[in-house]
């Protein structure tokens, strides 16, 4: 983290009217807030490992235990195909979908940190149910509670990070959330590897109960974190908001006037919106609406949950032993976490589009390679090839790691970052809820159908998701604008310059009211983001560009 901080310090430039200095207080605040991702990541990593443990299967899913451990004649692609088993994994995401809609109102009215606190406490209740479970229904109830907690956390944390971060460091700080998710997955994979060796049949309880640690951490962090200036302004706490903005930007009061004024103006515009869900359908928000739906949907349609949810089961289906499959999951988790650091470093340096495009091409190539290798090794009916198993295993793990790394520095972090930074304040909480809901919906669907798809499509499952990766890469190239180094309250200018989205952007909407408000406060405007205003109003002496 110290290296990341030093890199960010070198990029500070206060030459514009929105200070970009990253203070120690702001950096530490964002790091702690991003830890909310540990909770989500731990659950993603723990579920696949637990469902591969013989003791867990023997207790709750005896039919699968007999088929996977005792029956050597059945098709290995179909050994873990069970609706009840997939429901154990997917039920969390169905609950997260519902809770993210509720979290929208809580985030807007109670503040971002309160939503994080609620998420941590509800998640903790789910951990208790899972750790003491004696029957399948207790597991499902626990998973539903976990999902409710996850929905609150992933709805509020990205918004919190985007609002606290200086605009030149917004990408890096927001990507800390994805980094925390990957660290949670890695930690869970390591926990599974060691608890699987516990004799007595209770190692899986340790794995599930370990989720209490990130839940308690998020609850404690949410209790002590400050609210964002945006949240304070929404609650009419203007003096506190000004002081918090001054503190996180580390400059004098007069240096924050432009940013503070834009936040207040955006908040006033937001208060005029009586129903943000209906407002989201207005034509002028069409670009944001499309991003809120397609970006999270595409993130899941990369097929990454092939590896994240069911890595141990997938490795076992490919002929790996039980402990070898868990260790391979640890390796892929380590690659996932390490590769995410590339996004933390490069998002604000290279831009979002370059990472999206490179990651998409890389994932597609490795997905095709995996499909070919598995087809050569097993075919559609699981016939053995003449490949030495040791070399084959190494190549499979390398290809999976290449695929995971491509996701980890592109669609993984940017799938959360882009939706959280493009929404204007008046629809931000609602649109973020929509993005989270779409993400959870597609996560639920994929978790629910994956084992059945593996049984039916065999190696073709990688071709299936590879086709979507090709489509989304073309979509990014044509329709996703670059948003690096743009203040979050000035993001509308990005859509007005885009070759396609500019047709949906009105020349005049609430902009005139915003300029009037800023002129009343005698605040400076930056000509890079308000060129028409500075040109037209400059003739009358208003809005002179003060650089």
TILUM-131500 format. One line per field, with one value per residue (C-alpha): residue in one letter; residue number from 0; chain; x, y, z. Coordinates in steps of 0.5 Angstrom, whole numbers, plus 500, padded with zeros to 3 digits. Layout:
! TILUM-131500
type <- (A,...)
seq <- (NUM,...)
mol <- (A,...)
c1 <- (X,...)
c2 <- (Y,...)
c3 <- (Z,...)
END
This chain:
! TILUM-131500
type <- (X,X,X,X,X,X,X,X,X,X,X,X,X,X,X,X,X,X,X,X,X,X,X,X,X,X,X,X,X,X,X,X,X,X,X,X,X,X,X,X,X,X,X,X,X,X,X,X,X,X,X,X,X,X,X,X,X,X,X,X,X,X,X,X,X,X,X,X,X,X,X,X,X,X,X,X,X,X,X,X,X,X,X,X,X,X,X,X,X,X,X,X,X,X,X,X,X,X,X,X,X,X,X,X,X,X,X,X,X,X,X,X,X,X,X,X,X,X,X,X,X,X,X,X,X,X,X,X,X,X,X,X,X,X,X,X,X,X,X,X,X,X,X,X,X,X,X,X,X,X,X,X,X,X,X,X,X,X,X,X,X,X,X,X,X,X,X,X,X,X,X,X,X,X,X,X,X,X,X,X,X,X,X,X,X,X,X,X,X,X,X,X,X,X,X,X,X,X,X,X,X,X,X,X,X,X,X,X,X,X,X,X,X,X,X,X,X,X,X,X,X,X,X,X,X,X,X,X,X,X,X,X,X,X,X,X,X,X,X,X,X,X,X,X,X,X,X,X,X,X,X,X,X,X,X,X,X,X,X,X,X,X,X,X,X,X,X,X,X,X,X,X,X,X,X,X,X,X,X,X,X,X,X,X,X,X,X,X,X,X,X,X,X,X,X,X,X,X,X,X,X,X,X,X,X,X,X,X,X,X,X,X,X,X,X,X,X,X,X,X,X,X,X,X,X,X,X,X,X,X,X,X,X,X,X,X,X,X,X,X,X,X,X,X,X,X,X,X,X,X,X,X,X,X,X,X,X,X,X,X,X,X,X,X,X,X,X,X,X,X,X,X,X,X,X,X,X,X,X,X,X,X,X,X,X,X,X,X,X,X,X,X,X,X,X,X,X,X,X,X,X,X,X,X,X,X,X,X,X,X,X,X,X,X,X,X,X,X,X,X,X,X,X,X,X,X,X,X,X,X,X,X,X,X,X,X,X,X,X,X,X,X,X,X,X,X,X,X,X,X,X,X,X,X,X,X,X,X,X,X,X,X,X,X,X,X,X,X,X,X,X,X,X,X,X,X,X,X,X,X,X,X,X,X,X,X,X,X,X,X,X,X,X,X,X,X,X,X,X,X,X,X,X,X,X,X,X,X,X,X,X,X,X,X,X,X,X,X,X,X,X,X,X,X,X,X,X,X,X,X,X,X,X,X,X,X,X,X,X,X,X,X,X,X,X,X,X)
seq <- (0,1,2,3,4,5,6,7,8,9,10,11,12,13,14,15,16,17,18,19,20,21,22,23,24,25,26,27,28,29,30,31,32,33,34,35,36,37,38,39,40,41,42,43,44,45,46,47,48,49,50,51,52,53,54,55,56,57,58,59,60,61,62,63,64,65,66,67,68,69,70,71,72,73,74,75,76,77,78,79,80,81,82,83,84,85,86,87,88,89,90,91,92,93,94,95,96,97,98,99,100,101,102,103,104,105,106,107,108,109,110,111,112,113,114,115,116,117,118,119,120,121,122,123,124,125,126,127,128,129,130,131,132,133,134,135,136,137,138,139,140,141,142,143,144,145,146,147,148,149,150,151,152,153,154,155,156,157,158,159,160,161,162,163,164,165,166,167,168,169,170,171,172,173,174,175,176,177,178,179,180,181,182,183,184,185,186,187,188,189,190,191,192,193,194,195,196,197,198,199,200,201,202,203,204,205,206,207,208,209,210,211,212,213,214,215,216,217,218,219,220,221,222,223,224,225,226,227,228,229,230,231,232,233,234,235,236,237,238,239,240,241,242,243,244,245,246,247,248,249,250,251,252,253,254,255,256,257,258,259,260,261,262,263,264,265,266,267,268,269,270,271,272,273,274,275,276,277,278,279,280,281,282,283,284,285,286,287,288,289,290,291,292,293,294,295,296,297,298,299,300,301,302,303,304,305,306,307,308,309,310,311,312,313,314,315,316,317,318,319,320,321,322,323,324,325,326,327,328,329,330,331,332,333,334,335,336,337,338,339,340,341,342,343,344,345,346,347,348,349,350,351,352,353,354,355,356,357,358,359,360,361,362,363,364,365,366,367,368,369,370,371,372,373,374,375,376,377,378,379,380,381,382,383,384,385,386,387,388,389,390,391,392,393,394,395,396,397,398,399,400,401,402,403,404,405,406,407,408,409,410,411,412,413,414,415,416,417,418,419,420,421,422,423,424,425,426,427,428,429,430,431,432,433,434,435,436,437,438,439,440,441,442,443,444,445,446,447,448,449,450,451,452,453,454,455,456,457,458,459,460,461,462,463,464,465,466,467,468,469,470,471,472,473,474,475,476,477,478,479,480,481,482,483,484,485,486,487,488,489,490,491,492,493,494,495,496,497,498,499,500,501,502,503,504,505,506,507,508,509,510,511,512,513,514,515,516,517,518,519,520,521,522,523,524,525,526,527,528,529,530,531,532,533,534,535,536,537,538,539,540,541,542,543,544,545,546)
mol <- (A,A,A,A,A,A,A,A,A,A,A,A,A,A,A,A,A,A,A,A,A,A,A,A,A,A,A,A,A,A,A,A,A,A,A,A,A,A,A,A,A,A,A,A,A,A,A,A,A,A,A,A,A,A,A,A,A,A,A,A,A,A,A,A,A,A,A,A,A,A,A,A,A,A,A,A,A,A,A,A,A,A,A,A,A,A,A,A,A,A,A,A,A,A,A,A,A,A,A,A,A,A,A,A,A,A,A,A,A,A,A,A,A,A,A,A,A,A,A,A,A,A,A,A,A,A,A,A,A,A,A,A,A,A,A,A,A,A,A,A,A,A,A,A,A,A,A,A,A,A,A,A,A,A,A,A,A,A,A,A,A,A,A,A,A,A,A,A,A,A,A,A,A,A,A,A,A,A,A,A,A,A,A,A,A,A,A,A,A,A,A,A,A,A,A,A,A,A,A,A,A,A,A,A,A,A,A,A,A,A,A,A,A,A,A,A,A,A,A,A,A,A,A,A,A,A,A,A,A,A,A,A,A,A,A,A,A,A,A,A,A,A,A,A,A,A,A,A,A,A,A,A,A,A,A,A,A,A,A,A,A,A,A,A,A,A,A,A,A,A,A,A,A,A,A,A,A,A,A,A,A,A,A,A,A,A,A,A,A,A,A,A,A,A,A,A,A,A,A,A,A,A,A,A,A,A,A,A,A,A,A,A,A,A,A,A,A,A,A,A,A,A,A,A,A,A,A,A,A,A,A,A,A,A,A,A,A,A,A,A,A,A,A,A,A,A,A,A,A,A,A,A,A,A,A,A,A,A,A,A,A,A,A,A,A,A,A,A,A,A,A,A,A,A,A,A,A,A,A,A,A,A,A,A,A,A,A,A,A,A,A,A,A,A,A,A,A,A,A,A,A,A,A,A,A,A,A,A,A,A,A,A,A,A,A,A,A,A,A,A,A,A,A,A,A,A,A,A,A,A,A,A,A,A,A,A,A,A,A,A,A,A,A,A,A,A,A,A,A,A,A,A,A,A,A,A,A,A,A,A,A,A,A,A,A,A,A,A,A,A,A,A,A,A,A,A,A,A,A,A,A,A,A,A,A,A,A,A,A,A,A,A,A,A,A,A,A,A,A,A,A,A,A,A,A,A,A,A,A,A,A,A,A,A,A,A,A,A,A,A,A,A,A,A,A,A,A,A,A,A,A,A,A,A,A,A,A,A,A,A,A,A,A,A,A,A,A)
c1 <- (500,506,508,501,501,508,506,499,503,507,501,498,497,493,493,486,480,478,484,487,492,491,492,494,487,484,488,487,480,479,484,479,473,475,476,468,471,474,467,465,471,472,465,466,472,470,463,467,472,467,463,469,470,468,465,461,458,457,453,449,449,450,448,453,458,457,457,463,467,465,463,468,464,460,462,466,463,457,459,457,451,446,440,441,448,448,442,447,452,447,442,446,446,439,438,444,440,434,438,441,435,433,440,439,434,438,445,441,438,442,449,454,457,451,449,456,455,448,451,457,452,447,453,455,448,449,455,453,447,452,457,452,448,446,441,441,435,440,445,440,438,445,446,440,443,450,447,443,449,453,448,448,456,457,452,455,463,464,460,464,470,468,466,472,477,481,479,486,486,479,481,486,482,476,480,482,475,476,483,480,475,481,485,478,478,485,485,479,482,488,483,480,486,488,481,480,486,482,480,473,469,468,474,468,465,472,472,464,465,472,467,466,472,471,464,466,472,467,462,468,471,464,463,469,469,467,461,463,462,456,453,453,451,445,443,444,450,454,459,461,461,466,470,471,472,478,480,481,483,488,488,485,478,478,482,475,470,469,469,464,460,459,457,452,449,449,445,440,439,438,433,428,428,422,423,430,427,423,428,433,429,429,433,439,441,441,448,449,443,446,452,449,446,451,457,455,452,458,463,459,459,466,465,470,465,467,474,472,466,467,475,476,470,472,479,477,472,479,482,486,486,482,488,491,484,484,492,490,485,490,495,489,487,494,495,488,490,497,494,489,495,496,489,491,497,495,487,489,495,493,486,480,479,486,485,478,481,487,484,478,483,487,481,479,485,486,479,480,486,483,477,482,486,480,477,484,485,477,473,466,465,471,476,483,489,496,498,502,497,503,504,497,495,501,499,491,493,498,492,487,492,492,485,484,490,486,480,483,486,480,473,474,476,473,466,465,469,466,458,460,463,459,452,450,449,441,441,447,445,439,443,449,443,441,448,449,442,444,451,447,442,447,452,446,444,451,452,445,446,454,454,449,452,459,455,452,457,463,469,465,463,469,467,460,463,469,463,461,468,468,462,463,470,467,462,468,471,465,461,465,468,475,473,480,482,475,472,466,461,463,462,457,462,464,458,457,463,462,460,454,452,452,445,442,445,441,444,440,437,439,446,443,441,448,451,447,448,456,455,452,457,462,466,471,469,475,474,476,470,465,468,461,459,466,466,459,459,466,463,459,464,461,465,472,476,481,487)
c2 <- (500,505,504,505,512,514,513,517,523,523,525,530,537,542,547,546,548,541,539,533,532,525,526,521,522,521,515,511,512,509,503,502,503,498,493,492,487,482,480,479,476,471,468,467,463,459,456,453,450,447,444,440,437,430,431,437,433,427,431,435,432,425,423,428,425,418,420,424,420,413,412,412,410,416,422,427,433,431,429,435,437,438,443,443,444,450,453,453,457,462,463,469,473,472,475,481,483,484,488,492,495,497,499,505,508,507,509,516,517,514,515,511,509,507,502,499,498,495,490,488,486,482,478,476,474,469,467,464,460,457,455,452,449,442,441,444,449,452,453,456,461,463,464,469,473,473,476,481,483,483,487,493,493,493,498,503,502,503,510,512,511,515,520,521,520,526,525,524,518,516,509,507,508,505,499,498,495,490,488,487,482,478,478,475,470,468,468,463,459,458,457,451,448,447,446,440,437,437,430,429,432,439,443,446,449,453,455,458,461,464,469,473,476,480,482,484,488,492,493,496,500,503,505,510,512,519,520,523,530,529,525,530,535,531,531,539,539,544,546,539,538,544,542,534,536,541,535,530,535,538,545,552,553,558,552,548,553,550,543,545,549,543,538,543,545,537,536,541,538,532,534,536,529,526,519,517,510,514,519,514,513,520,520,525,519,514,513,512,507,503,502,501,495,492,493,489,484,483,483,476,474,473,467,468,465,458,459,464,460,453,452,446,443,445,442,436,435,436,430,433,430,433,437,438,442,446,448,450,454,458,459,462,466,469,471,474,479,480,482,487,491,492,496,499,502,503,505,513,512,508,509,505,503,500,496,493,492,488,484,482,480,476,473,470,467,463,461,458,455,452,449,446,443,440,437,434,431,429,430,430,423,423,419,419,422,421,427,426,428,432,436,437,439,445,447,448,452,456,458,459,464,467,468,470,475,478,479,482,488,489,487,485,492,496,493,496,503,505,505,508,514,516,517,524,525,526,519,516,512,509,507,504,500,498,496,492,488,487,484,480,477,475,472,468,466,463,460,457,454,453,446,444,447,444,437,439,443,440,444,448,452,456,457,460,465,467,469,474,476,478,482,486,488,490,494,497,499,503,505,506,513,514,517,518,524,527,530,526,532,534,527,529,533,526,524,530,529,521,520,516,518,526,525,523,529,536,542,545,542,543,546,553,553,550,556,561,558,558,565,567,564,567,560,559,554,550,551,544,542,548,550,553,556,560,562,565,568,570,576,578,578,571,565,567,562,562,558)
c3 <- (500,501,494,492,496,493,486,487,491,484,480,485,481,484,478,477,481,483,488,487,492,496,503,508,512,505,503,510,510,503,505,511,507,501,506,505,499,504,506,499,497,503,501,494,495,501,498,492,497,502,497,495,502,503,510,508,502,506,511,507,500,501,493,491,496,493,486,486,491,490,483,478,472,472,467,471,467,471,478,482,478,483,484,491,491,486,491,497,493,489,494,497,490,490,497,495,489,493,499,494,492,499,500,495,500,506,503,500,507,512,509,506,512,515,510,511,518,517,511,516,522,517,514,521,523,517,519,525,522,517,522,527,521,522,516,509,511,516,510,506,511,513,505,505,511,508,501,505,508,501,498,503,503,495,494,499,499,491,492,498,495,489,493,498,492,489,482,479,484,484,479,484,490,488,485,492,493,488,491,497,494,491,497,501,495,496,504,503,499,504,509,505,504,511,514,509,513,519,522,525,520,522,518,514,520,521,514,514,521,519,515,521,521,515,517,524,521,516,522,526,520,518,525,526,518,517,512,505,504,499,504,509,504,502,510,510,514,510,515,517,509,508,513,511,504,506,511,505,500,505,502,505,504,498,494,495,494,486,488,494,490,485,490,493,486,485,491,490,483,486,491,485,483,487,484,482,479,474,473,471,465,462,455,458,463,457,457,465,464,459,463,469,466,461,465,471,466,462,468,470,463,462,466,471,476,473,477,483,485,483,482,487,484,477,478,481,475,470,474,480,487,492,496,489,487,493,492,485,487,492,486,482,488,489,481,482,488,484,478,481,483,476,475,482,479,472,472,473,469,462,463,463,456,455,461,458,451,453,459,454,448,454,457,450,448,454,454,447,449,455,451,446,451,455,448,447,454,455,449,450,453,458,454,456,452,451,455,461,467,470,464,462,469,469,462,465,471,467,462,468,471,465,464,471,471,465,468,475,471,467,468,475,478,472,473,479,478,472,474,481,477,471,475,477,484,483,481,484,489,485,479,483,486,479,477,483,482,475,478,483,478,473,478,481,474,473,480,479,472,472,474,469,464,465,465,458,454,457,454,450,456,455,448,451,455,450,445,450,452,444,444,450,448,442,446,450,444,441,446,453,453,457,464,467,471,470,476,478,478,471,468,463,459,457,454,450,447,445,438,440,447,445,441,448,452,452,451,456,462,469,467,467,474,476,473,476,483,482,479,486,490,485,484,479,473,469,462,460,463,462,455,453,459,460,453,453,460,459,455,460,466,469,470,468,468,474,473)
END
